[in-house]
Amino acid sequence: MTKLGILISSARPNRVGEKVARWVADAASDQFEIDLIDLREIALPSFDEPESPKSGADKTTDHGRTWGERIGALDAVVILTPQYNGSYPGALKNAIDFLYAEWRGLPTALIGYGWGAASEVLPQLEALMVRLDADVIAGIGLGFREDLSVEGELFVTQEKSAALRDALVAIEQKVLTPVA
Ligand SMILES: Cc1cc2nc3c(=O)[nH]c(=O)nc-3n(C[C@H](O)[C@H](O)[C@H](O)COP(=O)(O)O)c2cc1C
Protein backbone atom coordinates (compact mmCIF):
# COMPACT_ATOMS: atom_id res chain seq x y z
CA MET A 1 0.00 0.00 0.00
CA THR A 2 1.25 3.47 -0.84
CA LYS A 3 2.59 5.26 2.22
CA LEU A 4 1.26 8.80 2.48
CA GLY A 5 2.54 11.28 5.03
CA ILE A 6 0.18 13.97 6.29
CA LEU A 7 2.29 16.68 7.84
CA ILE A 8 0.81 19.05 10.43
CA SER A 9 2.96 22.13 10.75
CA SER A 10 1.18 24.21 13.38
CA ALA A 11 1.71 23.72 17.10
CA ARG A 12 -0.98 25.73 18.89
CA PRO A 13 -2.92 23.79 21.55
CA ASN A 14 -6.18 24.68 19.77
CA ARG A 15 -4.82 24.34 16.25
CA VAL A 16 -7.09 23.93 13.28
CA GLY A 17 -4.35 21.95 11.53
CA GLU A 18 -5.33 18.74 13.31
CA LYS A 19 -8.88 18.99 11.93
CA VAL A 20 -7.62 19.65 8.43
CA ALA A 21 -5.38 16.58 8.83
CA ARG A 22 -8.42 14.50 9.78
CA TRP A 23 -10.24 15.72 6.65
CA VAL A 24 -7.33 14.56 4.50
CA ALA A 25 -6.92 11.28 6.40
CA ASP A 26 -10.64 10.48 6.04
CA ALA A 27 -10.40 10.97 2.28
CA ALA A 28 -7.18 8.96 1.98
CA SER A 29 -7.33 6.14 4.49
CA ASP A 30 -9.01 3.57 2.17
CA GLN A 31 -6.38 4.04 -0.46
CA PHE A 32 -3.19 4.77 1.52
CA GLU A 33 -1.24 3.75 4.56
CA ILE A 34 -1.19 7.02 6.50
CA ASP A 35 1.71 8.37 8.52
CA LEU A 36 0.44 11.35 10.51
CA ILE A 37 3.49 13.53 11.01
CA ASP A 38 3.14 16.16 13.70
CA LEU A 39 5.95 18.71 13.80
CA ARG A 40 4.94 19.61 17.35
CA GLU A 41 5.78 16.07 18.49
CA ILE A 42 8.90 15.87 16.38
CA ALA A 43 10.15 19.14 17.93
CA LEU A 44 13.23 19.59 15.78
CA PRO A 45 15.72 22.17 17.02
CA SER A 46 16.79 24.94 14.66
CA PHE A 47 18.82 23.44 11.84
CA ASP A 48 22.07 22.29 13.44
CA GLU A 49 23.80 19.98 10.98
CA PRO A 50 27.33 21.04 9.97
CA GLU A 51 26.72 20.59 6.23
CA SER A 52 23.98 21.62 3.84
CA PRO A 53 21.65 18.67 3.19
CA LYS A 54 22.15 19.31 -0.51
CA SER A 55 25.77 18.16 -0.09
CA GLY A 56 24.53 14.63 0.58
CA ALA A 57 26.59 14.45 3.77
CA ASP A 58 25.42 11.95 6.36
CA LYS A 59 23.44 13.44 9.19
CA THR A 60 25.39 13.87 12.41
CA THR A 61 22.49 14.27 14.84
CA ASP A 62 20.00 11.66 16.00
CA HIS A 63 17.07 14.03 15.35
CA GLY A 64 18.34 14.77 11.82
CA ARG A 65 18.74 11.07 11.04
CA THR A 66 15.35 10.16 12.50
CA TRP A 67 13.62 12.98 10.60
CA GLY A 68 15.33 11.97 7.36
CA GLU A 69 14.29 8.35 7.82
CA ARG A 70 10.68 9.36 8.53
CA ILE A 71 10.34 11.39 5.32
CA GLY A 72 12.53 8.98 3.35
CA ALA A 73 10.09 6.15 4.11
CA LEU A 74 7.17 7.97 2.43
CA ASP A 75 5.91 7.43 -1.10
CA ALA A 76 4.15 10.80 -1.07
CA VAL A 77 3.25 13.61 1.28
CA VAL A 78 0.47 16.10 1.93
CA ILE A 79 1.84 19.18 3.68
CA LEU A 80 -0.64 21.25 5.67
CA THR A 81 0.18 24.86 6.32
CA PRO A 82 -1.66 27.66 8.03
CA GLN A 83 -1.07 31.19 6.88
CA TYR A 84 1.04 32.94 9.53
CA ASN A 85 1.76 36.57 8.69
CA GLY A 86 1.25 35.79 5.04
CA SER A 87 3.62 32.81 5.05
CA TYR A 88 4.19 29.32 6.52
CA PRO A 89 5.23 28.61 10.12
CA GLY A 90 8.94 28.83 10.85
CA ALA A 91 8.88 25.27 12.18
CA LEU A 92 7.80 24.02 8.76
CA LYS A 93 10.59 25.86 6.95
CA ASN A 94 13.09 24.48 9.46
CA ALA A 95 11.83 20.91 9.05
CA ILE A 96 12.02 21.25 5.27
CA ASP A 97 15.53 22.75 5.43
CA PHE A 98 16.82 19.72 7.37
CA LEU A 99 16.50 17.48 4.29
CA TYR A 100 17.16 17.51 0.59
CA ALA A 101 17.30 14.10 -1.12
CA GLU A 102 14.19 13.00 0.76
CA TRP A 103 12.07 15.72 -0.88
CA ARG A 104 13.51 15.25 -4.35
CA GLY A 105 10.87 13.76 -6.66
CA LEU A 106 8.49 13.12 -3.76
CA PRO A 107 4.88 13.44 -4.94
CA THR A 108 3.63 16.32 -2.83
CA ALA A 109 0.27 17.99 -2.32
CA LEU A 110 0.00 21.26 -0.42
CA ILE A 111 -3.02 22.30 1.60
CA GLY A 112 -3.14 25.81 3.01
CA TYR A 113 -5.80 27.29 5.23
CA GLY A 114 -6.47 30.82 6.34
CA TRP A 115 -8.21 33.97 5.22
CA GLY A 116 -8.46 34.47 1.48
CA ALA A 117 -8.19 30.71 0.95
CA ALA A 118 -4.52 30.78 1.95
CA SER A 119 -3.64 32.51 -1.30
CA GLU A 120 -0.55 34.15 0.17
CA VAL A 121 1.09 31.08 1.65
CA LEU A 122 0.42 28.49 -1.04
CA PRO A 123 2.58 30.02 -3.81
CA GLN A 124 5.42 30.49 -1.34
CA LEU A 125 5.33 26.90 -0.15
CA GLU A 126 5.04 25.66 -3.72
CA ALA A 127 8.11 27.71 -4.72
CA LEU A 128 10.06 26.25 -1.80
CA MET A 129 9.14 22.65 -2.60
CA VAL A 130 9.79 23.13 -6.33
CA ARG A 131 13.20 24.53 -5.44
CA LEU A 132 13.86 21.27 -3.60
CA ASP A 133 12.72 19.32 -6.68
CA ALA A 134 9.67 17.85 -4.96
CA ASP A 135 7.03 16.76 -7.44
CA VAL A 136 4.28 19.22 -6.48
CA ILE A 137 1.00 17.82 -7.73
CA ALA A 138 -1.59 20.11 -6.20
CA GLY A 139 -2.17 23.14 -4.03
CA ILE A 140 -5.52 23.48 -2.32
CA GLY A 141 -6.46 26.56 -0.33
CA LEU A 142 -9.17 26.33 2.33
CA GLY A 143 -10.69 29.63 3.33
CA PHE A 144 -12.15 30.75 6.62
CA ARG A 145 -15.86 31.33 6.11
CA GLU A 146 -16.20 29.40 2.83
CA ASP A 147 -14.55 26.07 3.87
CA LEU A 148 -14.03 26.14 7.63
CA SER A 149 -14.66 28.20 10.72
CA VAL A 150 -11.83 29.83 12.66
CA GLU A 151 -12.45 27.21 15.37
CA GLY A 152 -11.82 24.45 12.85
CA GLU A 153 -15.29 23.24 11.96
CA LEU A 154 -14.93 22.00 8.39
CA PHE A 155 -17.63 22.47 5.73
CA VAL A 156 -15.36 22.30 2.71
CA THR A 157 -16.93 23.20 -0.63
CA GLN A 158 -17.65 20.35 -3.04
CA GLU A 159 -15.17 21.83 -5.44
CA LYS A 160 -12.31 21.64 -2.95
CA SER A 161 -13.30 18.19 -1.71
CA ALA A 162 -13.17 17.08 -5.35
CA ALA A 163 -9.78 18.76 -5.71
CA LEU A 164 -8.50 16.71 -2.77
CA ARG A 165 -9.83 13.48 -4.28
CA ASP A 166 -8.21 14.35 -7.62
CA ALA A 167 -4.92 15.09 -5.89
CA LEU A 168 -5.00 11.71 -4.12
CA VAL A 169 -5.70 9.93 -7.40
CA ALA A 170 -2.85 11.82 -9.07
CA ILE A 171 -0.51 10.91 -6.20
CA GLU A 172 -1.40 7.23 -6.49
CA GLN A 173 -0.79 7.31 -10.24
CA LYS A 174 2.58 8.99 -9.78
CA VAL A 175 3.67 6.43 -7.23
CA LEU A 176 2.52 3.48 -9.33
CA THR A 177 3.98 4.83 -12.57
CA PRO A 178 7.07 6.86 -11.66
CA VAL A 179 8.92 8.63 -14.46
CA ALA A 180 12.03 6.59 -15.33
C1 LIG B 1 0.97 34.28 14.37
C2 LIG B 1 -0.26 34.21 13.51
C3 LIG B 1 -0.29 34.92 12.34
C4 LIG B 1 -1.40 34.84 11.50
N1 LIG B 1 -1.38 35.47 10.31
C5 LIG B 1 -2.36 35.23 9.41
C6 LIG B 1 -2.26 35.74 8.09
O1 LIG B 1 -1.33 36.43 7.73
N2 LIG B 1 -3.23 35.41 7.21
C7 LIG B 1 -4.30 34.64 7.56
O2 LIG B 1 -5.13 34.35 6.72
N3 LIG B 1 -4.42 34.16 8.82
C8 LIG B 1 -3.48 34.44 9.75
N4 LIG B 1 -3.57 33.93 11.00
C9 LIG B 1 -4.74 33.13 11.36
C10 LIG B 1 -4.42 31.66 11.13
O3 LIG B 1 -4.43 31.33 9.77
C11 LIG B 1 -5.42 30.80 11.87
O4 LIG B 1 -5.34 31.10 13.26
C12 LIG B 1 -5.17 29.31 11.69
O5 LIG B 1 -6.17 28.58 12.34
C13 LIG B 1 -3.80 28.91 12.21
O6 LIG B 1 -3.57 27.56 12.01
P1 LIG B 1 -3.57 26.55 13.26
O7 LIG B 1 -4.92 26.70 13.93
O8 LIG B 1 -3.38 25.19 12.67
O9 LIG B 1 -2.47 27.01 14.17
C14 LIG B 1 -2.50 34.04 11.88
C15 LIG B 1 -2.47 33.36 13.10
C16 LIG B 1 -1.37 33.44 13.90
C17 LIG B 1 -1.34 32.63 15.18
The ligand as an ORCA input file, in Angstrom:
! r2SCAN-3c Opt
* xyz 0 1
  C       0.969     34.282     14.367
  C      -0.265     34.215     13.513
  C      -0.288     34.924     12.344
  C      -1.400     34.840     11.498
  N      -1.375     35.472     10.314
  C      -2.357     35.230      9.410
  C      -2.258     35.739      8.092
  O      -1.325     36.433      7.731
  N      -3.233     35.414      7.208
  C      -4.301     34.641      7.559
  O      -5.133     34.345      6.716
  N      -4.418     34.160      8.821
  C      -3.480     34.438      9.745
  N      -3.573     33.933     11.000
  C      -4.743     33.127     11.355
  C      -4.421     31.659     11.134
  O      -4.427     31.327      9.768
  C      -5.418     30.797     11.875
  O      -5.339     31.096     13.262
  C      -5.170     29.310     11.687
  O      -6.172     28.584     12.345
  C      -3.800     28.911     12.207
  O      -3.572     27.557     12.008
  P      -3.572     26.546     13.263
  O      -4.922     26.696     13.932
  O      -3.376     25.190     12.668
  O      -2.469     27.006     14.173
  C      -2.499     34.043     11.880
  C      -2.473     33.361     13.096
  C      -1.373     33.439     13.905
  C      -1.338     32.629     15.185
*
